[in-house]
């Protein structure tokens, strides 16, 4: 039996500057980095803003030691330092974390 894995929505990551290391095993993005996951029928757009992002495409990992602002719909989360594992869907913030969760489709917190 083959487990069903839905196709993930597209992710776009513009930045002011970027540097590809080696043959693409590492990418460094600098200044006005905005990671945008396209909205789906189930989830609103996810947006991550930071000044620096180090990406390891083959490992589907990304990290930054800098401040981040994460928004998904009306929910907001801020922190300093972030690690993302795209394979597991886990996002970890390092410190100074604060946020507001707003339930999708409602105005509750």
C-alpha positions in Angstrom: 0.0 0.0 0.0 1.3 3.4 -0.9 0.5 6.2 1.6 -1.3 9.2 0.1 0.6 12.5 0.4 -1.1 15.5 -1.0 0.8 17.8 -3.3 2.0 20.7 -1.2 1.0 24.2 -2.4 3.6 26.3 -4.1 6.1 28.3 -2.1 7.8 31.5 -3.4 10.7 33.1 -1.7 11.8 36.5 -3.1 14.7 38.4 -1.5 16.9 41.4 -2.4 20.0 39.3 -2.7 20.9 35.6 -2.9 23.9 33.4 -3.0 24.0 29.8 -4.2 26.8 27.7 -2.6 28.4 24.9 -4.5 26.0 23.2 -6.9 23.0 24.4 -5.0 23.2 22.3 -1.8 22.9 25.6 0.1 21.2 28.9 -0.7 21.6 32.1 1.3 19.0 34.8 1.0 19.6 38.3 2.3 17.4 41.4 3.0 13.6 41.5 2.7 13.2 37.8 2.6 9.6 36.8 2.3 8.6 33.1 2.2 5.0 32.8 0.8 3.1 29.5 0.8 0.1 29.9 -1.5 -3.3 29.7 0.1 -5.4 26.5 -0.4 -9.0 25.7 0.2 -8.1 24.5 3.6 -5.4 27.0 4.7 -4.8 30.7 4.2 -1.6 32.0 2.8 1.4 31.5 5.1 4.0 34.3 5.1 7.4 34.3 6.8 9.4 37.6 6.8 13.0 37.9 7.9 16.3 39.6 6.9 18.3 36.4 6.3 17.5 32.8 5.4 19.8 29.8 4.9 18.1 27.1 2.8 19.2 23.5 2.2 16.9 22.5 -0.7 17.8 18.8 -0.9 17.3 18.3 2.8 14.2 20.6 2.8 15.6 22.6 5.7 15.8 26.3 6.3 17.0 28.4 9.2 17.8 31.9 10.4 19.3 33.4 13.5 17.4 36.7 12.8 14.0 38.0 13.8 11.0 36.5 12.0 7.4 37.5 11.6 5.0 34.6 10.6 1.5 35.3 9.5 -1.2 32.8 8.5 -4.5 34.4 7.9 -5.2 36.7 10.9 -2.8 34.8 13.1 0.7 36.3 13.8 3.8 34.9 15.5 7.1 36.6 16.1 10.4 35.3 17.4 14.1 35.4 17.0 15.8 32.4 15.3 13.9 29.8 13.3 14.4 26.3 12.0 12.0 24.8 9.5 11.8 21.1 8.4 9.6 21.0 5.3 9.5 17.2 5.4 7.9 17.0 8.8 6.1 20.4 8.6 7.8 21.5 11.9 8.8 25.1 12.4 10.7 26.0 15.6 11.3 29.5 16.9 14.4 30.1 19.1 13.5 32.9 21.5 11.4 36.0 22.3 8.4 34.2 20.9 5.0 36.0 21.0 1.9 35.7 18.9 -1.9 35.8 18.5 -3.9 32.8 17.1 -7.1 33.6 15.3 -9.2 30.5 14.5 -9.8 30.3 10.7 -13.2 31.4 9.7 -13.8 33.1 13.0 -12.7 35.9 15.1 -11.8 34.0 18.3 -8.4 34.1 19.9 
